[in-house]
Amino acid sequence: MAGRYTFPATCQYILAKSRSSGTFTVTLQNAPCGLNQDGACVQSVSVILHQDPRRQVTLTQAGDVLLFDQYKIIPPYTDDAFEIRRLSSVFLRVRTNVGVQVLYDREGLRLYLQVDQRWVEDTVGLCGTFNGNTQDDFLSPVGVPESTPQLFGNSWKTLSACSPLIPGSPLDPCDVHLQAASYSVQACSVLTGELFAPCSAFLSPVPYFEQCRRDACRCGQPCLCATLAHYAHLCRRHGLPIDFRARLPACALSCEATKEYSPCVALCGQTCQDLASPEACGVDGGDNLSRDECVEGCACPPDTYLDTQADLCVPRNQCSCHFQGVDYSPGDSDIPSLGHCHCKDGVMSCDSRAPAAACPAGQVFVNCSDLHTDLELSRERTCEQQLLNLSMSARGPCLSGCACPHGQECLKENLQATLGLTACCQLGPRVACEEYLCH
């Protein structure tokens, strides 16, 4: 990928894309930021697969996660193309089925893009050519190498309405913000001091000091902490986690109730839902994307797990069970076609020999995490959606749950009907049973 360069422009750009096939495109929207709005910060990042707007995820600086640029979702979310999960209070991860992964720290102004080996010599964009040759990293969309970062960056602009960055050497922010110059040098000197010394033998802090100095002059403490966090992130990839926030109170993170800060949060096994699918935390599907064994941020203390509905850390025995699209409290529940079921330690088990994904007779179970799932079934009007009064367009996100086969819809029938299929849906602590027919 491309070496280090500076391109502080505000527009929408192609960060990376597959050169030959259009299999993936990652776009970046920058917006003005800083003390005098003379910096550029990530406003949003989008991942589009197969040039299909129905295969698009957008992460915004405001904290929203959008599917197809219109449906707002709350992670975790999984379908046949994307896995979206919050790894900690700091990082949100989007992982695709084509070997592309994005880590985004919206508050810390950081974005990391990783592609696997299948895209060697088949990647272009602001991140470079991924062929081991740094001489052609500034390749433009028409295949011509550009001579400066400004010309290169402007060539990957996707919105013609934006003004291109003027060619030439950008001004040093510390020459513009003279009052911040001495502060930035003093604050950034921590990179070359004792705190980061274990890492400096593997990764020279000199270029990161220069980046820190410029960024601290441009936007003060937020950019200072972001640059230090970036260097610490790279040190962590060398197996050297450094808790710089504990030594620098100005960069300390405030954690919500029940959570605590860690410089090294495991990428999986942190939530109650993870307990029900330990295989998802094992081998990474062979895509070799998880080189980072941990990330920083606020997370649950040891021996506790995040209940994503309550956003609280709880002991294992207080974990709810996410089953067939519904959250069940620990303890006993009666589920149609499965009979008596028991939620324990985040895992649902039933007395019936029916499979865990069983549905009432006449319906089929849609598992969005199954690569072979018929996604159109999940976008029909299912019984669960009808009870919750949800309508889903043909381009809506995949929702796991029981659905009627193609050509049939879920209709509410009178409880006294002699014909009909019983379906029970648990809504919070209440259980409402109605009869439904698939027609």
TORFI-320563 format. One record per residue (C-alpha): residue number from 1; x, y, z. Coordinates in steps of 0.05 Angstrom, whole numbers, plus 5000, padded with zeros to 4 digits. Example, Ala and Ser with C-alpha at 12.3 -4.5 7.8 and 13.67 -1.06 7.14 Angstrom:
// TORFI-320563
node num:1 | x:5246 | y:4910 | z:5156 .
node num:2 | x:5273 | y:4979 | z:5143 .
//
This chain:
// TORFI-320563
node num:1 | x:5000 | y:5000 | z:5000 .
node num:2 | x:5019 | y:5073 | z:4993 .
node num:3 | x:5073 | y:5103 | z:5036 .
node num:4 | x:5062 | y:5162 | z:5082 .
node num:5 | x:5036 | y:5226 | z:5051 .
node num:6 | x:4993 | y:5285 | z:5071 .
node num:7 | x:4930 | y:5304 | z:5033 .
node num:8 | x:4885 | y:5348 | z:5078 .
node num:9 | x:4827 | y:5358 | z:5029 .
node num:10 | x:4752 | y:5359 | z:5040 .
node num:11 | x:4712 | y:5320 | z:4989 .
node num:12 | x:4693 | y:5248 | z:4973 .
node num:13 | x:4748 | y:5202 | z:4949 .
node num:14 | x:4759 | y:5129 | z:4931 .
node num:15 | x:4803 | y:5101 | z:4986 .
node num:16 | x:4811 | y:5034 | z:4953 .
node num:17 | x:4777 | y:4991 | z:4900 .
node num:18 | x:4788 | y:4927 | z:4862 .
node num:19 | x:4822 | y:4947 | z:4797 .
node num:20 | x:4797 | y:4894 | z:4750 .
node num:21 | x:4730 | y:4868 | z:4776 .
node num:22 | x:4692 | y:4922 | z:4814 .
node num:23 | x:4683 | y:4872 | z:4870 .
node num:24 | x:4694 | y:4924 | z:4924 .
node num:25 | x:4699 | y:5000 | z:4931 .
node num:26 | x:4714 | y:5038 | z:4994 .
node num:27 | x:4698 | y:5112 | z:4992 .
node num:28 | x:4717 | y:5167 | z:5042 .
node num:29 | x:4680 | y:5232 | z:5056 .
node num:30 | x:4723 | y:5285 | z:5089 .
node num:31 | x:4697 | y:5348 | z:5123 .
node num:32 | x:4731 | y:5410 | z:5151 .
node num:33 | x:4753 | y:5407 | z:5224 .
node num:34 | x:4803 | y:5438 | z:5271 .
node num:35 | x:4809 | y:5503 | z:5309 .
node num:36 | x:4799 | y:5545 | z:5246 .
node num:37 | x:4765 | y:5491 | z:5204 .
node num:38 | x:4829 | y:5485 | z:5164 .
node num:39 | x:4838 | y:5410 | z:5176 .
node num:40 | x:4804 | y:5350 | z:5143 .
node num:41 | x:4770 | y:5296 | z:5184 .
node num:42 | x:4732 | y:5233 | z:5164 .
node num:43 | x:4658 | y:5248 | z:5160 .
node num:44 | x:4638 | y:5180 | z:5134 .
node num:45 | x:4665 | y:5117 | z:5101 .
node num:46 | x:4626 | y:5070 | z:5055 .
node num:47 | x:4640 | y:4999 | z:5033 .
node num:48 | x:4604 | y:4979 | z:4968 .
node num:49 | x:4607 | y:4908 | z:4940 .
node num:50 | x:4598 | y:4889 | z:4867 .
node num:51 | x:4579 | y:4961 | z:4851 .
node num:52 | x:4511 | y:4946 | z:4879 .
node num:53 | x:4477 | y:4999 | z:4924 .
node num:54 | x:4440 | y:4941 | z:4958 .
node num:55 | x:4508 | y:4917 | z:4982 .
node num:56 | x:4531 | y:4981 | z:5016 .
node num:57 | x:4549 | y:4998 | z:5089 .
node num:58 | x:4563 | y:5069 | z:5112 .
node num:59 | x:4594 | y:5089 | z:5178 .
node num:60 | x:4587 | y:5162 | z:5198 .
node num:61 | x:4624 | y:5208 | z:5245 .
node num:62 | x:4558 | y:5220 | z:5281 .
node num:63 | x:4557 | y:5147 | z:5301 .
node num:64 | x:4505 | y:5120 | z:5252 .
node num:65 | x:4511 | y:5054 | z:5215 .
node num:66 | x:4472 | y:5055 | z:5150 .
node num:67 | x:4454 | y:4998 | z:5104 .
node num:68 | x:4442 | y:5016 | z:5031 .
node num:69 | x:4452 | y:5089 | z:5053 .
node num:70 | x:4383 | y:5092 | z:5084 .
node num:71 | x:4368 | y:5039 | z:5137 .
node num:72 | x:4398 | y:5055 | z:5205 .
node num:73 | x:4419 | y:4993 | z:5244 .
node num:74 | x:4448 | y:4978 | z:5312 .
node num:75 | x:4506 | y:4929 | z:5312 .
node num:76 | x:4518 | y:4871 | z:5317 .
node num:77 | x:4491 | y:4856 | z:5247 .
node num:78 | x:4507 | y:4799 | z:5200 .
node num:79 | x:4482 | y:4780 | z:5131 .
node num:80 | x:4512 | y:4743 | z:5072 .
node num:81 | x:4558 | y:4801 | z:5054 .
node num:82 | x:4575 | y:4839 | z:5118 .
node num:83 | x:4590 | y:4828 | z:5191 .
node num:84 | x:4586 | y:4892 | z:5231 .
node num:85 | x:4604 | y:4893 | z:5305 .
node num:86 | x:4628 | y:4942 | z:5357 .
node num:87 | x:4694 | y:4915 | z:5382 .
node num:88 | x:4699 | y:4965 | z:5439 .
node num:89 | x:4676 | y:5035 | z:5457 .
node num:90 | x:4729 | y:5060 | z:5407 .
node num:91 | x:4726 | y:5015 | z:5346 .
node num:92 | x:4671 | y:4993 | z:5299 .
node num:93 | x:4689 | y:4938 | z:5250 .
node num:94 | x:4659 | y:4922 | z:5183 .
node num:95 | x:4682 | y:4855 | z:5154 .
node num:96 | x:4661 | y:4831 | z:5085 .
node num:97 | x:4658 | y:4764 | z:5050 .
node num:98 | x:4708 | y:4788 | z:4997 .
node num:99 | x:4768 | y:4798 | z:5042 .
node num:100 | x:4760 | y:4872 | z:5059 .
node num:101 | x:4757 | y:4898 | z:5130 .
node num:102 | x:4748 | y:4969 | z:5159 .
node num:103 | x:4762 | y:4991 | z:5230 .
node num:104 | x:4734 | y:5060 | z:5247 .
node num:105 | x:4745 | y:5103 | z:5308 .
node num:106 | x:4696 | y:5160 | z:5296 .
node num:107 | x:4714 | y:5201 | z:5357 .
node num:108 | x:4789 | y:5189 | z:5352 .
node num:109 | x:4791 | y:5209 | z:5278 .
node num:110 | x:4822 | y:5142 | z:5257 .
node num:111 | x:4806 | y:5095 | z:5200 .
node num:112 | x:4842 | y:5030 | z:5183 .
node num:113 | x:4830 | y:4991 | z:5119 .
node num:114 | x:4855 | y:4921 | z:5109 .
node num:115 | x:4849 | y:4875 | z:5048 .
node num:116 | x:4873 | y:4804 | z:5043 .
node num:117 | x:4923 | y:4772 | z:4996 .
node num:118 | x:4873 | y:4759 | z:4940 .
node num:119 | x:4877 | y:4833 | z:4923 .
node num:120 | x:4952 | y:4837 | z:4913 .
node num:121 | x:4966 | y:4874 | z:4848 .
node num:122 | x:4891 | y:4886 | z:4839 .
node num:123 | x:4880 | y:4947 | z:4884 .
node num:124 | x:4881 | y:5021 | z:4868 .
node num:125 | x:4859 | y:5086 | z:4903 .
node num:126 | x:4886 | y:5132 | z:4955 .
node num:127 | x:4916 | y:5073 | z:4993 .
node num:128 | x:4960 | y:5054 | z:4934 .
node num:129 | x:4971 | y:4993 | z:4890 .
node num:130 | x:4986 | y:4937 | z:4940 .
node num:131 | x:5039 | y:4906 | z:4897 .
node num:132 | x:5102 | y:4917 | z:4939 .
node num:133 | x:5125 | y:4972 | z:4891 .
node num:134 | x:5121 | y:5041 | z:4924 .
node num:135 | x:5142 | y:5074 | z:4859 .
node num:136 | x:5073 | y:5066 | z:4828 .
node num:137 | x:5029 | y:5079 | z:4889 .
node num:138 | x:5008 | y:5148 | z:4862 .
node num:139 | x:4972 | y:5115 | z:4804 .
node num:140 | x:4912 | y:5155 | z:4779 .
node num:141 | x:4846 | y:5124 | z:4756 .
node num:142 | x:4869 | y:5127 | z:4683 .
node num:143 | x:4933 | y:5088 | z:4700 .
node num:144 | x:4981 | y:5147 | z:4698 .
node num:145 | x:5028 | y:5159 | z:4758 .
node num:146 | x:5019 | y:5228 | z:4789 .
node num:147 | x:5079 | y:5269 | z:4814 .
node num:148 | x:5051 | y:5300 | z:4878 .
node num:149 | x:5002 | y:5279 | z:4934 .
node num:150 | x:4956 | y:5336 | z:4913 .
node num:151 | x:4950 | y:5314 | z:4841 .
node num:152 | x:4943 | y:5242 | z:4862 .
node num:153 | x:4890 | y:5256 | z:4914 .
node num:154 | x:4850 | y:5301 | z:4867 .
node num:155 | x:4850 | y:5247 | z:4814 .
node num:156 | x:4810 | y:5201 | z:4860 .
node num:157 | x:4757 | y:5254 | z:4877 .
node num:158 | x:4686 | y:5228 | z:4863 .
node num:159 | x:4647 | y:5293 | z:4869 .
node num:160 | x:4659 | y:5345 | z:4816 .
node num:161 | x:4627 | y:5400 | z:4859 .
node num:162 | x:4686 | y:5399 | z:4907 .
node num:163 | x:4743 | y:5447 | z:4896 .
node num:164 | x:4808 | y:5409 | z:4884 .
node num:165 | x:4866 | y:5419 | z:4932 .
node num:166 | x:4913 | y:5471 | z:4902 .
node num:167 | x:4979 | y:5439 | z:4880 .
node num:168 | x:5041 | y:5458 | z:4918 .
node num:169 | x:5070 | y:5447 | z:4987 .
node num:170 | x:5017 | y:5456 | z:5041 .
node num:171 | x:5031 | y:5506 | z:5096 .
node num:172 | x:5058 | y:5480 | z:5162 .
node num:173 | x:4999 | y:5487 | z:5210 .
node num:174 | x:5048 | y:5508 | z:5265 .
node num:175 | x:5068 | y:5568 | z:5222 .
node num:176 | x:4994 | y:5587 | z:5217 .
node num:177 | x:4976 | y:5574 | z:5290 .
node num:178 | x:5038 | y:5603 | z:5323 .
node num:179 | x:5007 | y:5602 | z:5393 .
node num:180 | x:5003 | y:5526 | z:5388 .
node num:181 | x:5073 | y:5513 | z:5362 .
node num:182 | x:5110 | y:5505 | z:5429 .
node num:183 | x:5052 | y:5466 | z:5459 .
node num:184 | x:5052 | y:5415 | z:5402 .
node num:185 | x:5128 | y:5403 | z:5406 .
node num:186 | x:5125 | y:5393 | z:5482 .
node num:187 | x:5063 | y:5349 | z:5480 .
node num:188 | x:5086 | y:5305 | z:5423 .
node num:189 | x:5155 | y:5293 | z:5453 .
node num:190 | x:5124 | y:5236 | z:5492 .
node num:191 | x:5132 | y:5195 | z:5428 .
node num:192 | x:5207 | y:5198 | z:5433 .
node num:193 | x:5209 | y:5189 | z:5509 .
node num:194 | x:5209 | y:5132 | z:5558 .
node num:195 | x:5136 | y:5113 | z:5551 .
node num:196 | x:5141 | y:5090 | z:5479 .
node num:197 | x:5214 | y:5068 | z:5483 .
node num:198 | x:5197 | y:4992 | z:5480 .
node num:199 | x:5166 | y:5005 | z:5412 .
node num:200 | x:5216 | y:5053 | z:5381 .
node num:201 | x:5264 | y:4996 | z:5366 .
node num:202 | x:5212 | y:4965 | z:5320 .
node num:203 | x:5179 | y:5028 | z:5293 .
node num:204 | x:5215 | y:5095 | z:5289 .
node num:205 | x:5174 | y:5149 | z:5324 .
node num:206 | x:5206 | y:5206 | z:5283 .
node num:207 | x:5154 | y:5210 | z:5227 .
node num:208 | x:5098 | y:5202 | z:5277 .
node num:209 | x:5126 | y:5259 | z:5319 .
node num:210 | x:5124 | y:5303 | z:5258 .
node num:211 | x:5052 | y:5283 | z:5243 .
node num:212 | x:5034 | y:5294 | z:5316 .
node num:213 | x:5065 | y:5363 | z:5317 .
node num:214 | x:5028 | y:5386 | z:5255 .
node num:215 | x:4961 | y:5355 | z:5277 .
node num:216 | x:4966 | y:5384 | z:5347 .
node num:217 | x:4977 | y:5453 | z:5318 .
node num:218 | x:4918 | y:5444 | z:5271 .
node num:219 | x:4865 | y:5420 | z:5321 .
node num:220 | x:4896 | y:5415 | z:5390 .
node num:221 | x:4885 | y:5360 | z:5441 .
node num:222 | x:4837 | y:5315 | z:5401 .
node num:223 | x:4887 | y:5309 | z:5344 .
node num:224 | x:4945 | y:5300 | z:5392 .
node num:225 | x:4910 | y:5242 | z:5426 .
node num:226 | x:4890 | y:5212 | z:5359 .
node num:227 | x:4962 | y:5212 | z:5334 .
node num:228 | x:4988 | y:5181 | z:5398 .
node num:229 | x:4932 | y:5129 | z:5394 .
node num:230 | x:4952 | y:5113 | z:5322 .
node num:231 | x:5025 | y:5101 | z:5341 .
node num:232 | x:5002 | y:5058 | z:5400 .
node num:233 | x:4958 | y:5019 | z:5353 .
node num:234 | x:5017 | y:5004 | z:5308 .
node num:235 | x:5059 | y:4985 | z:5369 .
node num:236 | x:5005 | y:4937 | z:5390 .
node num:237 | x:5010 | y:4902 | z:5323 .
node num:238 | x:5083 | y:4890 | z:5340 .
node num:239 | x:5060 | y:4855 | z:5403 .
node num:240 | x:5074 | y:4916 | z:5448 .
node num:241 | x:5011 | y:4943 | z:5480 .
node num:242 | x:5026 | y:5011 | z:5511 .
node num:243 | x:4975 | y:5043 | z:5557 .
node num:244 | x:4993 | y:5115 | z:5542 .
node num:245 | x:4924 | y:5140 | z:5565 .
node num:246 | x:4939 | y:5120 | z:5637 .
node num:247 | x:5001 | y:5165 | z:5636 .
node num:248 | x:4969 | y:5223 | z:5599 .
node num:249 | x:4904 | y:5244 | z:5634 .
node num:250 | x:4887 | y:5292 | z:5577 .
node num:251 | x:4878 | y:5231 | z:5532 .
node num:252 | x:4842 | y:5187 | z:5582 .
node num:253 | x:4777 | y:5154 | z:5560 .
node num:254 | x:4715 | y:5158 | z:5604 .
node num:255 | x:4679 | y:5091 | z:5607 .
node num:256 | x:4605 | y:5079 | z:5618 .
node num:257 | x:4578 | y:5043 | z:5679 .
node num:258 | x:4601 | y:4970 | z:5686 .
node num:259 | x:4656 | y:4978 | z:5633 .
node num:260 | x:4730 | y:4991 | z:5642 .
node num:261 | x:4786 | y:5015 | z:5596 .
node num:262 | x:4837 | y:4966 | z:5568 .
node num:263 | x:4893 | y:4979 | z:5518 .
node num:264 | x:4880 | y:4909 | z:5491 .
node num:265 | x:4807 | y:4886 | z:5483 .
node num:266 | x:4798 | y:4817 | z:5450 .
node num:267 | x:4763 | y:4820 | z:5383 .
node num:268 | x:4712 | y:4767 | z:5401 .
node num:269 | x:4679 | y:4732 | z:5460 .
node num:270 | x:4659 | y:4798 | z:5491 .
node num:271 | x:4583 | y:4795 | z:5485 .
node num:272 | x:4527 | y:4749 | z:5508 .
node num:273 | x:4512 | y:4733 | z:5436 .
node num:274 | x:4583 | y:4708 | z:5427 .
node num:275 | x:4569 | y:4653 | z:5478 .
node num:276 | x:4517 | y:4622 | z:5432 .
node num:277 | x:4565 | y:4618 | z:5373 .
node num:278 | x:4635 | y:4604 | z:5397 .
node num:279 | x:4654 | y:4579 | z:5328 .
node num:280 | x:4648 | y:4651 | z:5303 .
node num:281 | x:4706 | y:4669 | z:5349 .
node num:282 | x:4750 | y:4614 | z:5323 .
node num:283 | x:4782 | y:4606 | z:5255 .
node num:284 | x:4770 | y:4669 | z:5215 .
node num:285 | x:4740 | y:4636 | z:5155 .
node num:286 | x:4808 | y:4630 | z:5123 .
node num:287 | x:4809 | y:4703 | z:5102 .
node num:288 | x:4870 | y:4719 | z:5145 .
node num:289 | x:4844 | y:4788 | z:5163 .
node num:290 | x:4851 | y:4786 | z:5239 .
node num:291 | x:4924 | y:4803 | z:5248 .
node num:292 | x:4904 | y:4850 | z:5304 .
node num:293 | x:4891 | y:4807 | z:5364 .
node num:294 | x:4861 | y:4864 | z:5404 .
node num:295 | x:4840 | y:4937 | z:5401 .
node num:296 | x:4837 | y:4991 | z:5454 .
node num:297 | x:4774 | y:5018 | z:5487 .
node num:298 | x:4723 | y:5009 | z:5542 .
node num:299 | x:4697 | y:4938 | z:5548 .
node num:300 | x:4670 | y:4889 | z:5599 .
node num:301 | x:4716 | y:4867 | z:5656 .
node num:302 | x:4740 | y:4794 | z:5657 .
node num:303 | x:4685 | y:4742 | z:5668 .
node num:304 | x:4630 | y:4790 | z:5647 .
node num:305 | x:4596 | y:4798 | z:5579 .
node num:306 | x:4561 | y:4855 | z:5544 .
node num:307 | x:4485 | y:4851 | z:5541 .
node num:308 | x:4477 | y:4890 | z:5476 .
node num:309 | x:4404 | y:4907 | z:5489 .
node num:310 | x:4417 | y:4938 | z:5558 .
node num:311 | x:4488 | y:4959 | z:5539 .
node num:312 | x:4511 | y:4933 | z:5607 .
node num:313 | x:4563 | y:4882 | z:5628 .
node num:314 | x:4533 | y:4822 | z:5664 .
node num:315 | x:4558 | y:4756 | z:5691 .
node num:316 | x:4551 | y:4696 | z:5645 .
node num:317 | x:4491 | y:4670 | z:5684 .
node num:318 | x:4453 | y:4735 | z:5672 .
node num:319 | x:4462 | y:4735 | z:5597 .
node num:320 | x:4399 | y:4735 | z:5555 .
node num:321 | x:4392 | y:4690 | z:5494 .
node num:322 | x:4384 | y:4719 | z:5424 .
node num:323 | x:4343 | y:4665 | z:5389 .
node num:324 | x:4303 | y:4668 | z:5324 .
node num:325 | x:4308 | y:4743 | z:5323 .
node num:326 | x:4281 | y:4751 | z:5394 .
node num:327 | x:4317 | y:4764 | z:5461 .
node num:328 | x:4297 | y:4716 | z:5517 .
node num:329 | x:4313 | y:4728 | z:5590 .
node num:330 | x:4351 | y:4674 | z:5628 .
node num:331 | x:4306 | y:4618 | z:5651 .
node num:332 | x:4248 | y:4579 | z:5621 .
node num:333 | x:4207 | y:4598 | z:5559 .
node num:334 | x:4154 | y:4563 | z:5516 .
node num:335 | x:4168 | y:4569 | z:5442 .
node num:336 | x:4120 | y:4543 | z:5389 .
node num:337 | x:4141 | y:4478 | z:5355 .
node num:338 | x:4200 | y:4472 | z:5403 .
node num:339 | x:4161 | y:4467 | z:5468 .
node num:340 | x:4196 | y:4480 | z:5534 .
node num:341 | x:4262 | y:4516 | z:5525 .
node num:342 | x:4314 | y:4541 | z:5574 .
node num:343 | x:4361 | y:4601 | z:5567 .
node num:344 | x:4426 | y:4591 | z:5606 .
node num:345 | x:4492 | y:4627 | z:5598 .
node num:346 | x:4469 | y:4660 | z:5534 .
node num:347 | x:4453 | y:4593 | z:5500 .
node num:348 | x:4382 | y:4568 | z:5486 .
node num:349 | x:4367 | y:4494 | z:5493 .
node num:350 | x:4299 | y:4461 | z:5482 .
node num:351 | x:4268 | y:4395 | z:5505 .
node num:352 | x:4243 | y:4383 | z:5435 .
node num:353 | x:4288 | y:4347 | z:5386 .
node num:354 | x:4270 | y:4399 | z:5334 .
node num:355 | x:4330 | y:4438 | z:5307 .
node num:356 | x:4347 | y:4504 | z:5340 .
node num:357 | x:4324 | y:4541 | z:5279 .
node num:358 | x:4256 | y:4506 | z:5276 .
node num:359 | x:4194 | y:4547 | z:5260 .
node num:360 | x:4119 | y:4534 | z:5263 .
node num:361 | x:4094 | y:4487 | z:5210 .
node num:362 | x:4088 | y:4521 | z:5142 .
node num:363 | x:4142 | y:4572 | z:5156 .
node num:364 | x:4217 | y:4572 | z:5143 .
node num:365 | x:4273 | y:4600 | z:5184 .
node num:366 | x:4317 | y:4654 | z:5153 .
node num:367 | x:4388 | y:4657 | z:5181 .
node num:368 | x:4422 | y:4720 | z:5155 .
node num:369 | x:4491 | y:4696 | z:5174 .
node num:370 | x:4484 | y:4635 | z:5127 .
node num:371 | x:4518 | y:4650 | z:5061 .
node num:372 | x:4466 | y:4608 | z:5024 .
node num:373 | x:4405 | y:4641 | z:5055 .
node num:374 | x:4351 | y:4665 | z:5008 .
node num:375 | x:4353 | y:4738 | z:5030 .
node num:376 | x:4288 | y:4755 | z:4993 .
node num:377 | x:4250 | y:4713 | z:5044 .
node num:378 | x:4274 | y:4757 | z:5101 .
node num:379 | x:4248 | y:4818 | z:5064 .
node num:380 | x:4177 | y:4790 | z:5059 .
node num:381 | x:4128 | y:4811 | z:5112 .
node num:382 | x:4143 | y:4759 | z:5166 .
node num:383 | x:4102 | y:4742 | z:5227 .
node num:384 | x:4154 | y:4776 | z:5272 .
node num:385 | x:4151 | y:4839 | z:5230 .
node num:386 | x:4075 | y:4839 | z:5231 .
node num:387 | x:4072 | y:4834 | z:5306 .
node num:388 | x:4122 | y:4892 | z:5311 .
node num:389 | x:4085 | y:4930 | z:5257 .
node num:390 | x:4148 | y:4932 | z:5214 .
node num:391 | x:4146 | y:4940 | z:5139 .
node num:392 | x:4207 | y:4921 | z:5099 .
node num:393 | x:4220 | y:4940 | z:5027 .
node num:394 | x:4250 | y:4892 | z:4977 .
node num:395 | x:4317 | y:4927 | z:4988 .
node num:396 | x:4314 | y:4927 | z:5064 .
node num:397 | x:4366 | y:4895 | z:5110 .
node num:398 | x:4364 | y:4821 | z:5124 .
node num:399 | x:4326 | y:4803 | z:5188 .
node num:400 | x:4334 | y:4733 | z:5217 .
node num:401 | x:4270 | y:4698 | z:5238 .
node num:402 | x:4212 | y:4655 | z:5215 .
node num:403 | x:4182 | y:4674 | z:5149 .
node num:404 | x:4129 | y:4648 | z:5100 .
node num:405 | x:4154 | y:4615 | z:5036 .
node num:406 | x:4155 | y:4654 | z:4971 .
node num:407 | x:4087 | y:4675 | z:4946 .
node num:408 | x:4054 | y:4671 | z:5015 .
node num:409 | x:4042 | y:4724 | z:5068 .
node num:410 | x:4030 | y:4722 | z:5142 .
node num:411 | x:3957 | y:4735 | z:5161 .
node num:412 | x:3928 | y:4742 | z:5231 .
node num:413 | x:3869 | y:4695 | z:5243 .
node num:414 | x:3817 | y:4690 | z:5297 .
node num:415 | x:3839 | y:4650 | z:5358 .
node num:416 | x:3776 | y:4607 | z:5350 .
node num:417 | x:3793 | y:4588 | z:5279 .
node num:418 | x:3794 | y:4514 | z:5267 .
node num:419 | x:3848 | y:4523 | z:5214 .
node num:420 | x:3912 | y:4560 | z:5228 .
node num:421 | x:3982 | y:4554 | z:5255 .
node num:422 | x:4001 | y:4578 | z:5325 .
node num:423 | x:4058 | y:4628 | z:5330 .
node num:424 | x:4082 | y:4658 | z:5396 .
node num:425 | x:4126 | y:4720 | z:5396 .
node num:426 | x:4158 | y:4745 | z:5460 .
node num:427 | x:4159 | y:4820 | z:5465 .
node num:428 | x:4203 | y:4838 | z:5524 .
node num:429 | x:4177 | y:4804 | z:5587 .
node num:430 | x:4108 | y:4791 | z:5557 .
node num:431 | x:4088 | y:4734 | z:5513 .
node num:432 | x:4033 | y:4747 | z:5463 .
node num:433 | x:4004 | y:4686 | z:5426 .
node num:434 | x:3963 | y:4693 | z:5363 .
node num:435 | x:3944 | y:4647 | z:5307 .
node num:436 | x:3974 | y:4661 | z:5239 .
node num:437 | x:3965 | y:4631 | z:5171 .
node num:438 | x:4014 | y:4630 | z:5114 .
node num:439 | x:3973 | y:4642 | z:5050 .
//
